[in-house]
Amino acid sequence: MDAKNIKELASNHSFEELQKFADTFESTGIAPVKTSEDPGDQMSDYLMAAEVRFFMDENKLTVQEALREFSKRVRGVLK
């Protein structure tokens, strides 16, 4: 997880845009906004940023607060 890429994507794009980026990348292999050379990392960046953006919009959180909440959820799953 590259927090810098996720913050940038979540700050600059809507949830819907991020979902479209992931769909486009999946269907064409072309990254609308490139964050990584690795295709798996690229898709992960889009999907994680979409989740962070969703937290921001639903809970009126800053990008930093939403990223913190997302990270807590991920750590909870990994335990």
N, C-alpha and C positions, 0 to 999 in steps of 0.2 A: 504494500500500500504506500503510495507516494502522496503524502499529505499535501505537499505543495501543489501538485497537479489537481488533486481533488478540490482543494480550496479555490483555486483559480477557476476551474470549471463551474463549481457550485455558485461562485460569486457572480460570474459573468453570463450564465445561461439559466433559463427557466427549466423546471422539471420536465416539461413537455419537449423542449429542445434537446435535453440530454437523452431522453428516451428515443427521440428521432435519430440522434447521433448513433446510438447503440444499434437501432434497427438498420440504419444505412450501412454501418460498418459490417454488421452481420450478413447483410444481403449482397453487398458489393465488394467488401474487403477494403474499401477506401474510407479513411478516417476523415470526417468533416473538420475536426479540430484535432490535430496530432499531438499526443503527449508522450508517446513511447514508440520505440522501434518494434517491440515485442507485441504481437497481436493479442495475446492473452492479457498482458498488462494494459493495453489500450482499452479493451472491452471492460476490464475491471475498473479502470479509471472512470469510464462513462457511467457504469452502473452504480459505483460507490458515490460518485458525485450526485447522481440522481437521488439517491437515498438521503444524502446530506441536504440537498436542496428541498426535498420533501419535508424533512424535519424543520428546516428554516421556515418554510411557508406555513406549515400546519401549527407550529408552536411559537411563531414569532421570535425565532432565535437568530443570533448572529451566526456567521459561518463558523467561527471558532467554537461557539457553544454547540452547534449542531454536529460538528466534527467530533467533539468530545463525547456527545451522546452516542453517536454512531460507533465510535471506538469502544465505548463501554459495552454496547450490544455485541460487537464482534468478539471482544474478550470473553464475554459471558458464554458465547457459543463454543469457544475454544477450550473452555475449562472442562 
